[in-house]
Amino acid sequence: MFVATLNRPLATTITGSLPRPERFTLNLAGRPMSSALSGDYQFHEQSIDTVASCISDQRRAGIDIMTDGDMRFGRDIGGRAWSGYIFDRVEGLSPGALRSLPFGGAPRELQPGDIFHEIMVTRLPPTVTGPVSAGSLEYDIARKTAQGLAERPVKFGACSAQVVDMLVINEH
């Protein structure tokens, strides 16, 4: 028997994005999180209200370690916002351009309506043109905003460096 976890509850959490409510109509549109939250009243109100709803839903469900539900990302097609948030803010990348790049050779990516097709037709891979640096990701602001609305710990997910590397065209 494992004694390290004996009589200790298993903390619960969720993985992945939560549905973005229709009332959250605004996007960051490339802006830093700090300026959108402090300089755009409508974005601030919609963002805080939506994250508070995510936290409240998780609290009522009994979740121990909460998340902002990825509400920091804009409404986008095919999940582009997951990597696009990084591409729009990291220094050393050229603006993305529509390119036909293989995703794995699956015929699914050729069929409209399939999630792989949606990912491929909206993917705007940037080119690495110089040294890469963090730029204005401001993940800390998004996490602190969510933590301020929760009485329990908040975790924060982000696109991994391996996925970013896979999605960019490195010419540096």
C-alpha positions in Angstrom: 0.0 0.0 0.0 1.2 3.5 -0.7 1.6 5.4 2.6 2.5 8.8 1.0 -1.1 9.2 -0.1 -2.9 7.3 2.7 -5.8 9.3 4.0 -5.1 12.2 1.6 -7.8 13.2 -0.9 -7.1 13.2 -4.6 -7.3 16.7 -5.9 -9.7 17.2 -8.9 -9.2 19.4 -11.9 -10.2 19.7 -15.5 -8.2 19.7 -18.7 -8.9 21.7 -21.8 -10.9 24.7 -22.7 -14.4 25.5 -21.5 -17.0 26.8 -23.9 -16.8 30.5 -24.5 -20.2 32.1 -23.8 -21.9 34.0 -26.7 -22.0 37.1 -24.5 -18.2 37.3 -24.6 -18.0 39.0 -28.0 -14.7 40.8 -27.8 -11.2 39.6 -28.6 -7.8 40.8 -27.6 -7.1 41.5 -31.3 -3.4 41.3 -30.7 -3.4 43.7 -27.8 -1.5 43.0 -24.6 -3.7 41.6 -21.9 -2.8 44.5 -19.5 -4.0 47.2 -21.9 -7.2 45.3 -22.9 -8.2 44.7 -19.2 -7.3 48.2 -18.1 -8.1 50.3 -21.1 -11.2 48.7 -22.7 -14.2 48.8 -20.3 -16.3 46.4 -22.4 -13.5 43.9 -22.8 -12.7 44.1 -19.1 -16.3 43.5 -18.1 -16.9 40.7 -20.5 -13.6 39.0 -19.6 -14.0 39.2 -15.8 -17.6 38.1 -16.0 -16.7 35.1 -18.1 -13.8 34.0 -16.0 -15.9 34.4 -12.8 -18.6 32.2 -14.4 -16.0 29.5 -15.2 -14.6 29.6 -11.6 -18.1 29.5 -10.2 -19.1 26.5 -12.3 -16.0 24.7 -11.2 -16.5 25.6 -7.5 -20.1 24.2 -7.6 -18.8 21.1 -9.3 -16.4 20.5 -6.5 -13.2 21.0 -8.5 -10.2 21.5 -6.3 -7.7 23.1 -8.7 -9.4 25.5 -11.0 -8.7 27.1 -14.4 -9.8 30.2 -16.3 -11.2 27.9 -19.0 -8.8 29.4 -21.6 -11.0 32.5 -21.7 -7.9 34.6 -22.3 -7.8 33.4 -25.9 -9.9 35.0 -28.6 -12.8 33.4 -30.4 -11.1 31.8 -33.4 -11.5 29.1 -36.0 -10.1 25.6 -35.6 -8.4 26.4 -32.2 -5.9 28.8 -33.8 -6.0 31.0 -30.8 -4.2 28.4 -28.7 -1.0 28.9 -30.7 -1.9 32.2 -32.4 -1.9 34.0 -29.0 1.8 33.2 -28.8 2.6 33.9 -32.5 1.0 37.3 -32.3 3.1 38.3 -29.3 6.5 36.6 -29.4 9.4 38.6 -30.8 11.5 37.1 -33.6 8.6 35.8 -35.6 7.3 37.3 -38.9 3.5 37.7 -39.2 1.8 34.5 -40.1 0.9 33.7 -43.6 -1.5 31.3 -45.1 0.5 28.3 -46.2 -0.4 24.8 -47.2 1.6 22.7 -44.8 1.2 19.0 -44.1 -0.3 18.1 -40.7 0.2 14.4 -40.9 -1.1 13.2 -44.2 -4.5 12.3 -42.9 -7.3 12.6 -45.5 -9.5 14.2 -42.8 -7.7 17.5 -43.2 -9.0 17.6 -46.8 -12.7 17.4 -45.7 -14.5 20.6 -44.8 -16.2 20.4 -41.5 -13.6 18.1 -40.0 -11.7 19.7 -37.1 -8.4 18.9 -38.8 -9.6 20.7 -42.0 -10.6 23.7 -39.9 -7.1 23.8 -38.2 -5.3 23.5 -41.6 -7.3 26.2 -43.5 -6.9 28.7 -40.6 -3.4 28.0 -39.7 -1.2 31.0 -40.2 2.3 29.7 -39.4 4.9 32.5 -38.8 8.5 32.3 -39.8 11.3 32.5 -37.2 13.4 35.4 -38.5 15.6 36.1 -35.5 16.2 35.4 -31.9 12.9 34.5 -30.2 12.0 36.2 -26.9 8.8 36.3 -24.8 7.5 39.6 -26.0 4.2 40.5 -24.4 2.7 37.1 -23.5 1.5 38.4 -20.1 0.3 35.0 -19.0 0.9 36.2 -15.4 -1.9 38.7 -15.7 -4.4 36.2 -17.0 -3.5 33.7 -14.2 -3.6 36.4 -11.4 -7.0 37.6 -12.7 -8.4 34.1 -12.4 -6.7 33.5 -9.0 -8.3 36.7 -7.7 -11.7 35.3 -8.5 -11.1 31.9 -6.9 -10.7 30.8 -3.3 -8.9 27.6 -4.5 -5.7 27.2 -6.4 -5.8 28.1 -10.1 -3.6 26.3 -12.7 -2.8 27.7 -16.1 -2.2 25.9 -19.3 -0.3 27.1 -22.3 0.8 25.9 -25.7 4.0 23.9 -25.3 7.4 24.8 -26.8 7.3 21.6 -28.8 4.0 22.5 -30.4 5.2 26.0 -31.2 8.3 24.6 -32.8 6.2 22.2 -34.9 4.0 25.0 -36.1 6.5 27.6 -37.1 8.8 27.7 -40.1 12.3 28.2 -38.8 14.6 30.2 -41.1 16.9 31.5 -38.4 
